[in-house]
Amino acid sequence: NRGREEKDLVEFLTETLSNPSTLVNTVEEVEDAKAKNDLVVVYFGSKELETYIAFAISYKFSKFLHTTNKVLLDHYKAKEGSVVLFKNFDERRNDIPGVYSVPSMKTFLDSRSVPTVIRYTDKTSRFFWNEQGVLALVFFYKEGNEVYNDTLLDIANRVKGRINVFKNHFETDDEKKLGEIYQSLLDD
């Protein structure tokens, strides 16, 4: 929640209405963004850039980049007008052949931006506490138990898109807090 002062409103409007996509010209810029973000969406081209930016304004959970540099198209084996989602989980890369429309971009990104198995953190809690009512299933991690890990991945793949699957190691404060929430539910 933000304040209601003029400076807070100006900050909010500037953040909301400014172009969220950064023009990149080098492989190093793209790789740097990939190293610092779990999700990086790159538009390769210029024809549908306005639609891409309109979508980027509406989607706050990703880093957005765009380029017209032929070297980048060749390096990433992308076609003119395509969008590539780079991510630090699952299959690492998803391609969509074009921007098409804001709703099609949202569907594309929504269906591919959630890890199959999620480690609970403050940052990933948005997948757990969801206004759309997506169910979450939590598995409590057992170190070195490969059968457990394989079973968890199998279940997660079967329910992906309907139920978000988390694993909890009870190592971080966020994970311990989630364990306490579950314990209080069991105690009731």
C-alpha positions, 0 to 999 in steps of 0.5 A, spaced: 500 500 500 502 506 498 501 513 501 496 518 499 500 524 498 502 527 492 509 524 491 506 517 492 501 518 487 506 521 482 511 515 484 505 510 482 503 513 476 510 514 473 511 507 475 504 504 472 504 508 466 512 508 464 515 503 459 517 497 463 521 494 457 528 496 456 531 496 449 537 492 449 543 491 444 548 486 446 548 479 449 551 481 455 545 486 457 540 480 456 544 475 460 545 480 465 537 480 466 537 473 466 542 472 471 538 477 476 531 475 474 527 469 474 523 471 468 525 475 463 521 476 457 524 479 450 521 481 444 525 481 438 523 486 433 519 492 432 513 491 428 508 489 434 512 493 439 506 498 442 502 491 443 508 488 447 509 494 451 501 495 452 502 488 455 508 489 459 505 495 462 499 490 465 504 485 467 508 486 473 511 479 475 517 479 470 523 483 467 521 486 460 526 487 454 526 488 447 531 489 441 531 490 434 539 488 433 540 482 428 546 480 432 541 478 438 536 475 433 541 470 431 544 469 437 538 467 441 535 463 434 529 468 434 525 470 429 523 477 427 516 479 431 517 473 436 517 473 444 521 469 448 520 467 455 527 466 459 526 463 466 530 460 471 526 454 472 523 448 468 524 448 461 528 455 461 525 457 455 519 458 451 517 461 445 511 464 442 511 466 434 508 473 435 505 478 440 498 478 437 494 481 442 495 483 450 490 477 452 494 472 448 500 474 451 497 474 458 495 467 457 502 465 454 506 468 460 501 466 465 501 458 463 509 458 463 511 463 468 509 458 474 515 453 476 512 446 476 515 445 483 515 452 487 520 453 493 516 457 498 518 464 499 515 471 500 517 472 493 513 466 491 507 467 496 503 470 490 502 463 487 500 460 494 495 466 496 491 467 490 485 471 488 483 467 483 482 461 488 488 457 485 489 451 490 496 450 493 499 443 495 505 443 500 510 437 500 514 438 506 521 436 503 525 430 506 533 431 504 536 425 500 529 422 499 529 421 491 523 417 491 519 423 495 522 428 490 521 424 484 513 423 486 513 430 488 515 432 481 510 427 478 504 429 481 506 437 480 507 435 472 500 432 473 496 438 476 500 444 473 496 449 471 490 447 476 494 446 483 500 450 485 505 445 488 510 447 493 516 444 497 518 446 504 525 445 507 523 449 513 530 452 512 528 460 511 524 464 516 518 464 510 518 456 510 518 456 517 512 461 517 508 457 512 509 451 517 507 454 523 500 456 519 499 449 517 500 447 524 495 452 526 490 449 521 491 442 524 491 444 531 484 447 530 
